């Protein structure tokens, strides 16, 4: 079974994990805790409030579908990247900060691990799913309000589904697909 590591379990990573639950074994990495606002746009439950996102999501996947996911409730940094990413068949970068993205990319590049990035603009009106060869991390901008009120929930689910599809296509056909998405359309790039 393929090992999929998902770093960042917010709006994109939590929905990607949901869609990937039967594709391979999951290792979930996130240091953050579930807040009330997260339950409106992320795949986190009210019963998970104040719990670590990786542990809470692993428990939900186990409870709802019997999926055992390895939870890593820590912040990924350059010094500990090997602890969280080693042994992965693919890594999904669903983080929202340049330091984590840079550490993930450096480790995956050095260890020849396929890396897929998923990112959404702060206004929630644009997302990219990009293999690392075509990805450039940029500094965070905006207020990060895409997860506040659930208005963009259908778009988050759509993007998470496209992340899962890109992983599945990679595993089955060894083909790397990049996507640009808006709430009104998808473009394969």
C-alpha positions in Angstrom: 0.0 0.0 0.0 1.3 3.4 -0.9 2.2 5.8 1.9 0.7 9.3 1.5 1.9 12.1 3.8 -0.3 15.1 4.0 1.2 18.2 5.7 -1.4 20.8 6.7 -4.9 19.7 7.6 -6.9 22.8 7.1 -9.4 23.6 4.3 -7.4 21.8 1.6 -5.5 19.1 3.5 -8.5 17.8 5.5 -10.7 17.4 2.4 -7.8 15.8 0.5 -7.4 13.3 3.4 -11.1 12.5 3.2 -10.9 11.9 -0.6 -7.7 9.8 -0.2 -8.9 7.6 2.6 -9.1 4.5 0.4 -6.1 5.2 -1.9 -3.2 4.4 0.4 -2.1 4.6 4.0 -2.2 8.1 5.4 0.3 10.0 7.6 -1.3 13.3 8.8 1.0 16.1 9.9 -0.3 19.3 11.6 0.6 21.1 14.8 -2.6 23.3 14.9 -5.7 22.7 17.0 -9.3 22.6 15.8 -11.1 25.9 16.4 -14.8 26.6 16.1 -14.3 28.5 12.8 -12.5 25.4 11.3 -15.7 23.3 11.6 -17.4 25.6 9.0 -15.0 25.0 6.1 -12.7 22.1 7.1 -13.3 18.4 7.6 -13.2 18.7 11.3 -16.1 18.1 13.7 -17.3 20.0 16.7 -16.4 17.0 18.9 -12.8 17.7 17.8 -12.7 21.3 19.2 -9.4 22.2 20.9 -7.8 18.9 19.8 -4.8 18.6 17.5 -6.0 18.5 13.9 -3.9 15.5 12.9 -5.1 13.4 15.9 -8.7 14.6 15.5 -8.8 13.8 11.8 -7.2 10.4 12.3 -9.8 9.6 14.9 -12.7 10.7 12.6 -11.3 8.6 9.7 -11.0 5.6 12.0 -14.5 6.1 13.5 -16.4 6.7 10.3 -14.6 4.3 7.8 -12.2 2.2 9.8 -9.2 3.9 8.2 -6.1 3.9 10.3 -4.2 7.1 9.8 -0.9 7.9 11.5 -1.2 11.3 13.3 1.9 13.5 13.7 0.8 16.4 15.9 3.8 18.6 15.4 5.0 21.5 13.3 7.1 20.5 10.3 10.4 22.3 10.2 13.6 21.8 8.4 15.3 19.9 11.3 12.4 17.5 11.8 11.3 17.0 8.1 13.0 13.6 7.9 10.9 12.4 10.9 7.6 13.2 9.2 8.4 12.7 5.5 10.7 9.7 5.4 9.3 6.6 3.8 6.6 8.5 1.9 5.6 7.4 -1.6 4.2 10.9 -2.1 4.0 14.1 0.0 1.1 16.5 -0.2 2.0 20.1 0.8 -1.3 21.7 2.0 0.5 24.2 4.2 -0.1 27.9 4.2 3.4 29.2 5.0 6.6 29.6 3.1 8.9 28.1 5.8 7.1 24.8 5.9 6.8 24.7 2.1 10.5 25.3 1.7 11.4 22.6 4.3 9.1 20.1 2.6 10.4 20.8 -0.9 14.1 20.6 0.2 13.6 17.2 1.9 11.5 15.8 -1.0 14.0 17.1 -3.6 17.0 15.6 -1.7 15.3 12.2 -1.3 13.5 12.0 -4.7 10.0 11.9 -3.2 7.2 13.1 -5.4 5.7 16.3 -4.0 2.3 17.8 -4.9 1.5 21.3 -3.6 -2.1 22.5 -3.0 -2.6 26.2 -2.3 -5.5 28.6 -2.2 -5.5 32.4 -2.4 -6.4 34.3 0.8 -9.7 35.4 -0.8 -10.7 31.8 -1.5 -11.2 32.6 -5.2 -8.3 30.7 -6.8 -6.4 27.5 -6.1 -3.5 25.7 -7.6 -2.6 22.0 -7.5 1.0 21.8 -8.8 3.8 19.3 -8.9 6.9 20.6 -7.4 8.7 21.0 -10.7 6.2 23.8 -11.6 5.8 25.3 -8.1 7.3 28.3 -6.5 6.5 29.2 -2.9 5.6 32.8 -2.4 5.2 34.8 0.9 1.8 34.7 2.5 -0.5 37.6 1.8 -4.0 38.6 2.8 -5.8 37.7 6.0 -6.3 34.0 5.6 -10.0 34.4 5.9 -10.9 31.6 3.5 -11.8 29.3 6.5 -13.7 31.7 8.6 -17.3 31.3 7.7 -17.8 28.3 5.4 -18.7 30.4 2.4 -16.1 28.7 0.3 -16.8 25.2 1.6 -17.9 23.8 -1.8 -14.7 25.1 -3.4 -12.5 23.6 -0.7 -14.2 20.2 -1.2 -13.7 20.5 -5.0 -10.0 21.4 -4.6 -9.5 18.5 -2.1 -11.1 16.2 -4.7 -8.8 17.3 -7.4 -5.8 16.8 -5.1 -7.0 13.2 -4.6 -7.5 12.7 -8.3 -4.0 14.0 -9.1 -2.6 11.5 -6.6 -4.6 8.6 -7.9 -3.6 9.5 -11.5 0.0 9.6 -10.5 -0.2 6.2 -8.7 -2.1 4.4 -11.5 -0.7 6.1 -14.6 2.5 7.6 -13.4 1.2 10.9 -14.9 1.6 14.3 -13.2 -1.4 16.7 -13.6 -1.4 20.3 -12.6 -4.6 22.2 -12.1 -5.7 25.8 -11.6 -9.2 26.2 -10.1 -11.7 28.9 -9.5 -15.2 28.5 -8.0 -16.5 28.6 -11.6 -14.0 26.4 -13.4 -11.0 24.1 -13.6 -8.1 24.3 -16.0 -5.6 21.6 -16.5 -2.1 23.2 -16.9 
